[in-house]
Amino acid sequence: MANRLKIDAAGLIRAEPSADGTRINLRLLDQAGQTVSVSLPASCLNAVITAIPQRIENGAVHPLDTWSMVLADNGQDLLLTLRTAEGLAISFTTKPWQVEGMATIAAHGISRRTPAKSIH
């Protein structure tokens, strides 16, 4: 491609979804102070967000704010997305039986019994 265009944005003016929700429209301010527009498929937003390196401390625990679950593209697995209030999001492809196991633990709890001592 001989006519590549590179936009080195200095700031974000506005970000909004398209009328049908399939795209995200970005209005940016370039280095020369000009307004430019970029439109991306909404389906690529998670990839854009997760491309930003984030330092995660060992043992860091983040409170869960929201989650969503949809059928994965293969029609068999589930796509589970977990989000924090700070905007950190991560998605997992899961099997239905894995989700059932998590639901069972959430509904019935984990036994807090002290295991019996064993002598070897």
ABEGO torsion letter per residue (X at the ends): XABBBBBBBABBABBBBBAAGABBBBBBBBAAGBBBBBBBBAAAAAAAAAABBBBBBBGBBBBBABBBBBBBAAGABBBBBBBBAAGBBBBBBBBAAAAAAAAAAAAAEBBABBBBBBBX
